[in-house]
Amino acid sequence: FTLLILDIDHFKQFNDLHGHPAGDQVLRVVGQVLAKAARQMDLPCRYGGEEFAVILPATELQEARAAAERLRKAIESTVASFEGKKLSVTSSIGLAQVAAKDDQASLIRRADEALYKSKEAGRNCGHYNDGERCLPIVGELEESPAVKEPRENANCDMLVDRLVTQSAFLEILHRRATESHRFGIPLAVMH
């Protein structure tokens, strides 16, 4: 899977210029855009403050780069309306595909490093961390037709048909986490 961390650009300005209710509206709108633009099997969530995270299961880095750019463009083309004002929103994105050596902290750190590289590059863009360096998610992406064309793989279609929905997954995860806390049993999620 690949982890995407997204930060709303210059979020503090929404609060400072228009008030905290305007900032809340921007958060709601971005959340709605992510929920609508993400695939059914993706897991978008609010990560904290003005940050969101999306877990992209069964997604290689190349596909995740295309998904990240699609999400960034969806946010960029959205306008948050608040008290008659049209608020333009952009975002910066960091990606990291899970590696064998990753634990939770190292995966988040790598995605976060890519996010900060996007901010350093001027915001409203995305970077990915390949384990050694942070690179822009666009570039060779446009030149690669394989990214734009859906994969034609019957085995992949069979796997997708067997996946649970996002809401079912969250329900199962919540139940298992509750059992883990109640009985003191360690909880592990494996992909």
NUVEXDREN-674732 format. One line per 3 residues: their letters; for each residue x, y, z of C-alpha. Coordinates in Angstrom, 3 decimals. Layout:
# NUVEXDREN-674732
A> X/Y/Z; ...
//
This chain:
# NUVEXDREN-674732
FTL> 0.000/0.000/0.000; 0.979/3.636/-0.289; 0.450/6.384/2.255
LIL> -0.523/9.864/1.101; -0.319/12.818/3.502; -1.954/16.043/2.368
DID> -1.721/19.506/3.916; -4.056/22.406/3.060; -1.844/25.242/1.835
HFK> -1.796/28.419/3.948; -4.634/27.149/6.123; -3.873/29.644/8.907
QFN> -4.827/32.474/6.538; -8.394/31.148/6.258; -8.739/31.365/10.034
DLH> -6.919/34.697/10.366; -8.653/36.498/7.485; -12.141/34.989/7.626
GHP> -12.450/33.438/11.108; -12.374/29.892/12.419; -15.811/29.001/10.989
AGD> -14.343/29.681/7.522; -11.436/27.371/8.310; -13.907/24.727/9.467
QVL> -15.798/25.070/6.175; -12.553/24.623/4.204; -11.817/21.439/6.191
RVV> -15.318/20.100/5.476; -15.030/20.862/1.760; -11.595/19.214/1.446
GQV> -12.890/16.181/3.349; -15.846/15.927/0.970; -13.584/16.234/-2.072
LAK> -11.299/13.479/-0.759; -14.230/11.195/0.053; -15.690/11.722/-3.414
AAR> -12.429/11.505/-5.398; -10.919/8.528/-3.555; -11.597/4.990/-4.721
QMD> -14.007/2.928/-2.640; -11.158/0.849/-1.211; -9.057/3.909/-0.263
LPC> -9.181/5.149/3.306; -9.175/8.969/3.498; -9.179/10.512/6.972
RYG> -8.354/13.693/8.817; -4.885/13.277/10.227; -4.810/16.373/12.422
GEE> -5.115/20.125/12.115; -5.194/20.890/8.409; -3.640/17.567/7.431
FAV> -5.386/14.622/5.852; -4.074/11.129/5.133; -5.181/8.588/2.565
ILP> -4.191/4.937/2.670; -4.112/3.558/-0.866; -4.311/-0.255/-0.553
ATE> -2.985/-2.494/-3.320; -1.435/0.568/-4.947; 2.080/0.694/-6.328
LQE> 3.955/3.989/-6.238; 3.349/4.793/-9.915; -0.430/4.418/-9.504
ARA> -0.297/6.363/-6.237; 1.469/9.237/-7.994; -1.375/9.445/-10.519
AAE> -3.953/9.245/-7.701; -2.172/11.964/-5.721; -2.139/14.289/-8.700
RLR> -5.819/13.563/-9.340; -6.656/14.431/-5.699; -4.507/17.573/-5.791
KAI> -6.272/18.776/-8.946; -9.693/17.980/-7.465; -8.910/20.132/-4.427
EST> -7.413/22.906/-6.564; -10.564/23.061/-8.707; -12.842/23.254/-5.656
VAS> -14.059/26.504/-4.145; -15.229/26.636/-0.537; -18.163/29.008/-0.117
FEG> -18.441/30.843/3.185; -20.725/33.792/3.959; -20.898/34.769/0.294
KKL> -17.131/34.509/-0.177; -15.452/32.073/-2.541; -12.327/30.624/-0.927
SVT> -9.794/28.982/-3.235; -8.028/25.972/-1.750; -4.829/24.198/-2.765
SSI> -2.852/21.416/-1.133; 0.630/19.963/-0.829; 1.096/16.194/-0.916
GLA> 3.653/13.666/0.296; 3.668/9.985/-0.719; 5.524/6.921/0.507
QVA> 4.972/3.310/-0.481; 5.410/0.883/2.401; 8.712/-0.971/2.278
AKD> 9.768/-4.176/4.035; 11.961/-2.203/6.457; 9.176/0.267/7.373
DQA> 7.371/0.385/10.645; 4.501/2.810/11.242; 6.769/5.679/12.292
SLI> 9.243/5.344/9.420; 6.485/5.178/6.791; 4.821/8.308/8.188
RRA> 8.203/10.051/8.442; 9.005/9.327/4.794; 5.602/10.583/3.597
DEA> 6.013/13.648/5.811; 9.477/14.367/4.352; 7.937/14.280/0.872
LYK> 5.169/16.624/2.049; 7.704/19.156/3.332; 9.584/18.910/0.031
SKE> 6.310/19.917/-1.679; 5.997/22.905/0.637; 9.599/23.922/-0.063
AGR> 8.878/23.657/-3.800; 6.186/26.324/-3.537; 3.117/24.323/-2.430
NCG> 0.193/23.114/-4.550; 2.255/20.144/-5.723; 3.275/16.684/-4.595
HYN> 6.432/14.688/-3.948; 7.110/11.038/-3.195; 9.798/9.481/-1.041
DGE> 11.423/6.462/-2.689; 13.396/5.581/0.435; 16.461/7.577/-0.576
RCL> 15.185/10.928/-1.806; 12.053/12.966/-2.452; 11.019/13.459/-6.069
PIV> 8.106/15.299/-7.743; 5.058/13.139/-8.419; 4.690/14.733/-11.854
GEL> 7.300/14.687/-14.584; 7.702/11.295/-16.182; 4.146/10.648/-14.990
EES> 2.646/12.456/-17.999; 4.949/10.609/-20.388; 3.960/7.162/-19.150
PAV> 0.792/5.948/-20.929; 0.628/2.914/-18.611; -0.363/5.213/-15.767
KEP> -3.323/6.669/-17.660; -4.624/3.364/-19.019; -6.371/1.006/-16.614
REN> -4.658/-2.298/-16.092; -6.245/-5.169/-17.954; -5.761/-8.019/-15.545
ANC> -8.520/-10.500/-14.771; -6.826/-11.550/-11.523; -6.848/-7.936/-10.336
DML> -10.594/-7.695/-11.079; -11.257/-10.855/-9.070; -9.356/-9.440/-6.091
VDR> -11.250/-6.151/-6.202; -14.573/-8.034/-6.185; -13.552/-9.777/-2.938
LVT> -12.550/-6.590/-1.087; -14.830/-5.275/1.633; -16.187/-1.766/1.409
QSA> -14.534/1.073/3.269; -17.372/1.266/5.803; -17.244/-2.504/6.409
FLE> -13.467/-2.349/6.850; -13.781/0.493/9.358; -16.476/-1.401/11.259
ILH> -14.290/-4.520/11.471; -11.243/-2.499/12.472; -13.211/-0.650/15.156
RRA> -14.558/-3.933/16.560; -11.073/-5.507/16.641; -9.558/-2.399/18.276
TES> -12.276/-2.464/20.936; -11.601/-6.158/21.616; -7.886/-5.442/21.793
HRF> -8.356/-2.706/24.393; -10.917/-4.661/26.398; -8.924/-7.894/26.650
GIP> -5.382/-6.483/26.433; -4.632/-8.421/23.259; -2.118/-6.736/20.929
LAV> -3.648/-5.593/17.663; -1.777/-5.880/14.383; -2.905/-4.986/10.901
MH> -1.015/-6.703/8.133; -1.084/-6.043/4.439
//
